[in-house]
């Protein structure tokens, strides 16, 4: 089978490797589609993410879907939870598997991901998809799960105002979820025109160029209470974090979803202190796949139009180039 491994900064190599064998409790999955995520790009461009560094050739890919060819659900198309939790530690037992003390995550550290033809994965981590779901739809359930978890942390209520800073796929999903949750004012920002246009299509009331500080401050100042109730930072950049603090009203919540390239987040302590802001950081997701499937199945959330590019695995260089240059929205590779 074809396997794509990362050997160093921007050093991806395609090779042939044996098909894996499954163990008890696993399924053999024929991988149909893999999304290139911002965290994959950190590995690709920097040979690591945060304080985790590349120690061996790594198969990237944690947003994926495919067909089960052996094991439970054989013959079914499934979405796959990339985080394997132990189910036994205190965090798992308290309902927080995303903090599992022995968590293994696809395409991260010592754990190979999905950019390969076949993979073995625990059967308890696969989610059969309803009729009519494409593999691309299944892929998008992972970023939708992250967006749902961010929304849960915000405790969003009907009638609130929201800012979404960064309109990549997760930001665009958050815009839809905020509208679905009853937000009455959604302000979005992004430096890229095509993403700003998509944000308006997804339900933002206003989406401005994040580099236009004057327009941003003017819009925020005209909001009730002089700021938004909840700000989601989804860009992974300190200027977006600062903008979130500028946008938030006193007593509001700032949810940090983005992953900074330098593993450092900083902001004005005096501004945050004066406003009494609550800041929460998103650690992946938990218990979101069933909800995500239902939201897409019932047409409440549009994931399909966020997929802008699809490539066979042989064209991996073009796929990663387009994703790294942010030319589209979600880029998929099809092993």
C-alpha positions as CSV (number, residue, x, y, z in Angstrom):
1,X,0.0,0.0,0.0
2,X,1.1,3.6,-0.5
3,X,2.2,5.5,2.6
4,X,3.2,9.1,2.9
5,X,5.7,9.9,5.7
6,X,7.2,13.1,6.9
7,X,11.0,12.9,7.3
8,X,11.7,16.6,8.2
9,X,10.7,20.1,7.4
10,X,8.7,20.0,4.1
11,X,10.2,16.6,3.4
12,X,7.3,14.2,2.6
13,X,8.1,10.9,0.9
14,X,5.7,8.4,-0.7
15,X,6.6,4.7,-0.5
16,X,5.2,1.2,-0.4
17,X,4.7,-0.6,2.8
18,X,2.9,-3.8,3.9
19,X,-0.8,-3.6,4.7
20,X,-1.3,-3.7,8.5
21,X,-2.8,-6.7,10.3
22,X,-5.6,-6.1,12.9
23,X,-5.5,-7.2,16.5
24,X,-8.5,-8.1,18.7
25,X,-10.9,-5.1,19.1
26,X,-9.6,-3.4,15.9
27,X,-11.0,-2.8,12.4
28,X,-9.0,-2.7,9.1
29,X,-9.9,0.5,7.4
30,X,-9.5,1.3,3.7
31,X,-8.7,5.1,4.0
32,X,-10.8,7.0,1.5
33,X,-10.1,10.7,2.4
34,X,-7.8,12.6,4.8
35,X,-8.1,16.3,5.6
36,X,-5.0,18.5,5.9
37,X,-5.4,20.4,9.1
38,X,-3.6,23.4,10.5
39,X,-1.8,21.1,13.0
40,X,-0.6,18.9,10.1
41,X,0.9,22.0,8.6
42,X,2.8,22.8,11.8
43,X,4.4,19.3,11.5
44,X,5.0,19.8,7.8
45,X,6.5,23.3,8.1
46,X,8.3,23.1,11.5
47,X,8.9,19.3,12.1
48,X,6.7,19.5,15.2
49,X,3.9,21.2,17.0
50,X,4.2,22.9,20.3
51,X,6.8,21.1,22.4
52,X,6.4,17.8,20.4
53,X,9.1,17.3,17.9
54,X,9.6,14.8,15.0
55,X,11.6,11.9,16.3
56,X,11.0,9.4,13.4
57,X,9.4,9.5,10.0
58,X,5.7,10.1,10.7
59,X,2.5,9.5,8.8
60,X,0.4,12.6,9.2
61,X,-3.4,12.8,9.1
62,X,-6.0,12.8,11.9
63,X,-9.1,14.0,10.0
64,X,-10.2,10.8,8.0
65,X,-12.9,8.5,6.9
66,X,-13.0,5.3,5.0
67,X,-14.5,1.8,4.5
68,X,-14.2,-1.0,7.0
69,X,-12.9,-4.0,5.2
70,X,-12.4,-6.3,8.2
71,X,-13.8,-6.4,11.7
72,X,-17.0,-4.8,13.2
73,X,-19.0,-2.7,10.8
74,X,-17.4,-4.4,7.8
75,X,-18.6,-2.9,4.6
76,X,-19.7,0.4,6.2
77,X,-18.2,3.8,5.6
78,X,-17.1,5.3,8.9
79,X,-15.7,8.5,10.3
80,X,-12.9,7.9,12.8
81,X,-12.1,9.5,16.1
82,X,-8.3,10.1,15.9
83,X,-7.9,10.2,19.7
84,X,-7.5,6.8,21.4
85,X,-8.1,7.2,25.1
86,X,-7.5,4.5,27.7
87,X,-10.9,4.6,29.4
88,X,-9.4,3.8,32.8
89,X,-7.6,6.9,34.1
90,X,-9.3,9.5,36.3
91,X,-9.8,11.9,33.4
92,X,-11.5,9.3,31.3
93,X,-13.6,8.1,34.2
94,X,-14.7,11.7,34.9
95,X,-15.9,12.2,31.3
96,X,-12.9,14.1,30.0
97,X,-11.1,11.6,27.6
98,X,-9.5,14.6,25.8
99,X,-7.2,14.9,28.9
100,X,-6.5,11.1,29.1
101,X,-3.2,10.4,30.8
102,X,-2.3,7.8,28.1
103,X,-3.9,9.4,25.0
104,X,-2.7,8.3,21.6
105,X,-3.5,10.6,18.7
106,X,-3.3,9.8,15.0
107,X,-0.5,11.6,13.1
108,X,1.1,12.9,16.3
109,X,4.4,12.0,18.0
110,X,4.9,8.2,17.9
111,X,1.4,7.4,16.4
112,X,1.1,7.2,12.6
113,X,-1.9,8.8,11.1
114,X,-4.1,8.2,8.0
115,X,-2.1,9.3,5.0
116,X,-1.8,5.6,3.8
117,X,-3.9,3.1,2.0
118,X,-5.0,1.0,4.9
119,X,-4.8,1.3,8.7
120,X,-5.8,-0.6,11.8
121,X,-7.8,1.3,14.4
122,X,-9.8,0.4,17.5
123,X,-13.4,-0.5,16.6
124,X,-14.7,1.6,19.5
125,X,-13.3,4.7,17.8
126,X,-15.2,4.4,14.5
127,X,-18.6,5.9,13.8
128,X,-20.7,4.4,11.0
129,X,-22.0,7.1,8.7
130,X,-25.6,7.4,7.5
131,X,-26.6,6.7,3.9
132,X,-25.7,9.6,1.6
133,X,-22.6,10.7,3.5
134,X,-19.5,10.9,1.4
135,X,-16.0,10.2,2.7
136,X,-15.4,14.0,2.6
137,X,-18.4,14.5,4.8
138,X,-17.0,12.0,7.2
139,X,-13.6,13.8,7.3
140,X,-15.3,17.1,8.2
141,X,-16.8,15.6,11.3
142,X,-13.5,16.0,13.1
143,X,-13.1,19.8,12.6
144,X,-16.8,20.1,13.4
145,X,-16.2,18.2,16.6
146,X,-13.5,20.7,17.6
147,X,-15.9,23.6,16.8
148,X,-18.6,21.9,18.9
149,X,-16.2,21.5,21.8
150,X,-15.3,25.2,21.6
151,X,-18.9,26.1,21.6
152,X,-19.5,23.9,24.6
153,X,-16.8,25.7,26.5
154,X,-18.4,29.1,25.7
155,X,-21.8,28.1,27.0
156,X,-23.3,30.1,24.2
157,X,-26.9,31.3,24.8
158,X,-29.5,32.7,22.4
159,X,-29.4,36.4,22.0
160,X,-25.6,36.8,22.5
161,X,-23.1,38.5,20.2
162,X,-20.1,36.6,18.9
163,X,-16.7,37.4,17.3
164,X,-14.9,34.7,15.2
165,X,-11.3,35.7,14.5
166,X,-10.0,33.4,11.7
167,X,-12.2,32.0,9.0
168,X,-10.6,28.7,8.1
169,X,-12.8,25.6,8.3
170,X,-13.1,25.5,12.1
171,X,-13.9,29.3,12.2
172,X,-16.5,28.8,9.4
173,X,-18.1,25.9,11.3
174,X,-18.2,28.0,14.5
175,X,-20.0,30.8,12.6
176,X,-22.7,28.2,11.6
177,X,-22.9,26.8,15.1
178,X,-23.2,30.3,16.7
179,X,-26.0,31.1,14.3
180,X,-27.7,27.8,15.0
181,X,-27.4,28.5,18.8
182,X,-29.2,31.8,18.5
183,X,-26.4,34.4,18.3
184,X,-27.9,37.6,17.1
185,X,-24.7,39.4,16.0
186,X,-21.7,37.6,14.5
187,X,-18.6,39.6,13.6
188,X,-15.9,37.7,11.8
189,X,-12.4,38.6,10.6
190,X,-9.8,37.1,8.3
191,X,-7.1,38.5,6.0
192,X,-8.1,36.4,3.0
193,X,-10.9,37.6,0.7
194,X,-12.2,34.2,-0.2
195,X,-12.6,33.3,3.4
196,X,-14.3,36.5,4.3
197,X,-16.8,35.9,1.5
198,X,-17.4,32.4,2.8
199,X,-17.9,33.7,6.3
200,X,-20.8,35.9,5.1
201,X,-22.3,32.9,3.2
202,X,-22.1,30.8,6.4
203,X,-24.0,33.3,8.5
204,X,-21.7,36.1,9.7
205,X,-23.3,39.5,9.8
206,X,-20.0,41.2,9.1
207,X,-16.6,40.0,8.0
208,X,-13.8,42.4,7.7
209,X,-10.1,42.2,6.8
210,X,-8.3,41.4,10.1
211,X,-5.6,43.9,9.1
212,X,-8.1,46.8,9.3
213,X,-7.8,47.8,12.9
214,X,-9.9,51.0,12.6
215,X,-12.9,49.3,11.0
216,X,-12.7,46.5,13.6
217,X,-12.7,48.9,16.6
218,X,-15.5,50.9,15.1
219,X,-17.7,47.9,14.7
220,X,-17.0,46.6,18.2
221,X,-17.6,50.0,19.7
222,X,-21.1,50.1,18.2
223,X,-22.2,46.8,19.7
224,X,-24.4,46.6,22.8
225,X,-22.2,46.8,25.9
226,X,-19.3,48.0,23.8
227,X,-18.2,44.5,22.8
228,X,-19.1,40.9,22.1
229,X,-20.2,38.4,24.7
230,X,-18.0,35.6,23.3
231,X,-14.9,35.8,21.1
232,X,-13.5,32.7,19.4
233,X,-9.8,33.0,18.4
234,X,-9.2,30.5,15.6
235,X,-6.1,31.9,13.8
236,X,-3.3,30.7,16.1
237,X,-1.7,34.2,16.1
238,X,-1.1,36.6,18.9
239,X,-2.6,39.5,17.0
240,X,-5.9,37.6,16.8
241,X,-5.7,36.9,20.6
242,X,-5.2,40.6,21.2
243,X,-8.1,41.4,18.8
244,X,-10.3,39.0,20.8
245,X,-9.5,40.9,24.0
246,X,-10.3,44.2,22.2
247,X,-13.6,42.8,21.0
248,X,-14.8,41.3,24.2
249,X,-17.1,43.1,26.6
250,X,-16.3,43.3,30.3
251,X,-17.1,40.0,31.9
252,X,-17.1,38.2,28.5
253,X,-15.4,34.9,27.4
254,X,-12.5,34.4,25.1
255,X,-12.1,30.9,23.7
256,X,-8.6,30.2,22.2
257,X,-9.0,27.5,19.5
258,X,-5.9,28.3,17.4
259,X,-2.5,26.7,17.9
260,X,0.3,29.3,17.8
261,X,3.3,28.4,15.7
262,X,5.9,29.5,18.3
263,X,4.1,27.7,21.2
264,X,3.6,31.0,22.9
265,X,0.4,33.0,23.5
266,X,0.6,36.5,24.9
267,X,-1.8,39.4,25.4
268,X,-2.2,42.6,27.4
269,X,-2.7,41.6,31.0
270,X,-4.0,45.0,32.0
271,X,-6.7,44.9,29.3
272,X,-7.8,41.4,30.3
273,X,-7.7,42.3,34.0
274,X,-9.8,45.5,33.6
275,X,-12.4,43.6,31.6
276,X,-12.4,40.6,34.0
277,X,-12.2,38.3,31.0
278,X,-12.6,34.5,31.2
279,X,-10.1,32.8,28.9
280,X,-10.5,29.1,28.0
281,X,-8.3,27.0,25.7
282,X,-9.6,24.2,23.6
283,X,-8.1,20.7,24.0
284,X,-9.3,18.9,20.9
285,X,-12.8,17.6,21.6
286,X,-14.9,15.0,23.5
287,X,-18.1,13.2,22.9
288,X,-18.9,15.1,19.8
289,X,-19.1,12.6,16.9
290,X,-22.8,11.5,17.4
291,X,-23.9,15.2,17.7
292,X,-21.8,16.2,14.6
293,X,-23.3,13.3,12.6
294,X,-26.8,14.4,13.5
295,X,-26.2,18.1,12.7
296,X,-24.9,17.2,9.2
297,X,-27.5,14.5,8.6
298,X,-30.4,16.9,9.4
299,X,-28.9,19.7,7.3
300,X,-28.3,22.0,10.2
301,X,-24.6,22.4,9.4
302,X,-23.0,22.6,5.9
303,X,-19.6,20.8,5.8
304,X,-19.6,19.8,2.2
305,X,-19.1,23.3,0.7
306,X,-16.0,23.8,2.9
307,X,-14.1,21.1,1.0
308,X,-12.5,23.0,-1.9
309,X,-9.7,20.7,-3.1
310,X,-9.3,16.9,-3.4
311,X,-6.2,15.1,-4.6
312,X,-5.0,11.5,-5.0
313,X,-2.1,10.7,-2.7
314,X,0.4,10.8,-5.7
315,X,-0.3,14.6,-5.8
316,X,0.6,15.2,-2.2
317,X,3.1,18.0,-3.0
318,X,0.4,20.1,-4.7
319,X,-2.1,19.3,-1.9
320,X,0.2,20.4,0.9
321,X,1.3,23.5,-1.1
322,X,-2.2,24.7,-1.5
323,X,-3.1,24.0,2.1
324,X,0.1,25.8,3.4
325,X,-0.6,28.8,1.2
326,X,-4.3,28.9,2.4
327,X,-5.5,29.1,-1.2
328,X,-8.7,27.2,-0.5
329,X,-10.6,26.0,2.6
330,X,-10.3,22.3,3.3
331,X,-7.9,20.3,1.2
332,X,-8.3,16.5,1.1
333,X,-5.9,13.7,0.1
334,X,-7.4,10.4,-1.1
335,X,-5.1,7.5,-0.4
